[in-house]
């Protein structure tokens, strides 16, 4: 018997709509490459990108600031966050 999945890994298909999108070959290749790089499905990455573009769940770029190479991020975090949240 399979182990129960974590709730964040489960999808309620009855609450989702299927949409067909036509993409140029190069964009499709980039999408598939990025999904594979992140270890996620093309559908997951597409939903994430659409939500981000339309202002749904927001991923703050400052969340990855620890890898920026800048050594003053902790001192400038309020400024960085303000810039990302500003309209």
C-alpha positions in Angstrom: 0.0 0.0 0.0 1.3 3.4 -1.0 2.1 6.0 1.7 -0.3 8.9 2.0 0.9 12.0 0.2 1.5 15.3 1.9 -1.5 17.7 1.3 0.7 20.1 -0.6 1.4 17.4 -3.2 -2.2 16.5 -3.7 -4.3 18.2 -6.4 -8.1 18.4 -6.5 -8.7 17.9 -10.2 -12.4 18.6 -9.8 -11.5 22.2 -9.0 -9.3 22.8 -11.9 -10.0 23.7 -15.5 -8.0 22.4 -18.5 -6.7 25.0 -20.9 -4.9 24.6 -24.1 -2.2 27.1 -24.9 -0.2 27.3 -28.1 3.4 28.2 -27.6 6.2 28.8 -30.1 8.7 25.8 -30.1 11.4 27.8 -28.4 9.2 28.9 -25.6 7.9 25.4 -25.1 11.5 24.1 -24.9 12.4 26.7 -22.3 9.3 25.9 -20.3 10.1 22.2 -20.3 13.7 22.8 -19.5 12.9 25.0 -16.5 10.2 22.6 -15.2 12.8 19.7 -15.4 15.5 21.9 -13.7 13.1 22.7 -10.8 11.8 19.1 -10.6 8.2 20.0 -11.2 5.7 19.4 -13.9 5.1 21.7 -16.8 1.6 22.3 -15.5 2.9 23.3 -12.0 5.4 25.7 -13.5 2.7 27.2 -15.9 0.3 27.7 -13.0 3.0 29.3 -10.9 4.0 31.6 -13.8 0.4 32.7 -14.5 -0.3 33.3 -10.8 2.8 35.4 -10.5 2.0 37.4 -13.7 -1.6 38.0 -12.7 -0.8 38.9 -9.1 -1.9 35.7 -7.4 0.4 34.1 -4.9 3.5 36.3 -4.9 7.0 35.0 -4.7 9.3 37.7 -3.3 12.6 37.9 -5.1 14.2 38.9 -1.8 13.5 35.4 -0.5 16.6 34.2 -2.5 18.7 37.2 -1.5 21.0 35.1 0.6 22.5 33.8 -2.7 22.9 37.3 -4.2 26.5 37.8 -3.3 25.6 41.1 -1.6 26.7 41.3 2.0 24.4 44.1 3.0 21.0 42.4 2.4 20.1 42.0 6.0 20.7 45.8 6.5 18.6 46.7 3.4 15.8 44.1 3.7 13.1 46.6 4.3 14.2 48.6 1.2 14.4 45.5 -0.9 10.9 44.3 0.2 9.4 47.7 -0.3 10.7 47.8 -3.9 9.2 44.3 -4.7 5.8 45.0 -3.2 5.4 48.5 -4.7 2.8 48.7 -7.5 
